[in-house]
């Protein structure tokens, strides 16, 4: 998968990968449909960070989830 290209499919892939890696319990809280391509670069940065680390402290997890919340569409 070429994540350098902005696409709905790439957004979906990254969100699902982040949710799996962070073991998000409330899977409905973070859906690919909550994000659009306008925030692609920011989402890609979060994805890259999450994929590089093996584990996360509770504070890191909270910060990541909050940041994803900030990137959500305001619709």
N, C-alpha and C positions, 0 to 999 in steps of 0.2 A: 504494500500500500504506500502510495506516494503522499505523505502528509504535508509536503511543501505546497500543494495545490489546495486552495480554498474550495470546499465542497460540502454539501449537506452530508454526504456519506462519510467524509473524514471527520466532521463534527460528531456524528453518531458513533463512529469507531472510537474516537478519543474519549468521549463521555463514558461509553461502556467500559473501556479499559481502565479509566480512572476509578469508576465505581467498583470494579472487580478488585483492583489493587488495594483500594482503601477499605474494602469490605463494608461498603455502605449498607446499613441495615434497612433503612427506609428507601427502597429502590424507587418508589414513586416520587420521592423528593427531588431527585435529579434525573431529568429526562432529556434526551437529545433535542426534543422539540422546544425546550426552554431556551435554547441557544440559537443564534443565527451567525451567519458568516461575517458580520461586522466585527464580532469579538474573536475572530479566528486566531489572530496572533497571540492574544492573551491566553486563550484556551490552550493553544499549542505550547506556550511557555509552562503552563500548569501541568500539562500532559508530560512534557519532557522531564520536569522536576520529579513528578510522581514515579515515572518509569525508572529513573536513575537510583532511587532510594529503595533499600530492602525493607525498611520498617519506618514507622512514624510514631512520634510521641503523641499523647492525647492533645497537647497544645498545637502541634503541627497539623493534626487531622482537623481540628476545629478551625484553624486558620485557612486551610485549603477549602473546606466546605463553605466557609464564609466568603472566600474569594470567588468560588463558583457561584454562590448566591448573588454576588455583586455583578457578575457577568450575565445573569439571566435577562431575558427580554423583559421590557417593561410594558407588557401588553396585558 
